[in-house]
Amino acid sequence: MLRKKKSLVSIPFSKVTSVSSVDEGRGLFGSTSELLIRSGADEFAFEFRGGDKAQRAYKFIMREVLENEP
């Protein structure tokens, strides 16, 4: 049985410097996708089950970042 660590990461929208979404396609356990968020020198990777979930998160984050631009 495979075990993965799970964690929660809080990044204020004002500190996000870049966002990218990667669709990994179909794997052994179905479709997966990944969201990468850069904040300063740190980069955070989030893995999703389902090819469209990272894209939905990307759109949500970008909408918030662009709406709150000075």
Beta strands, then each sheet from edge to edge (+ up, - down):
strand 1: 18-27
strand 2: 30-39
strand 3: 42-49
sheet 1: 1+ 2- 3+
end
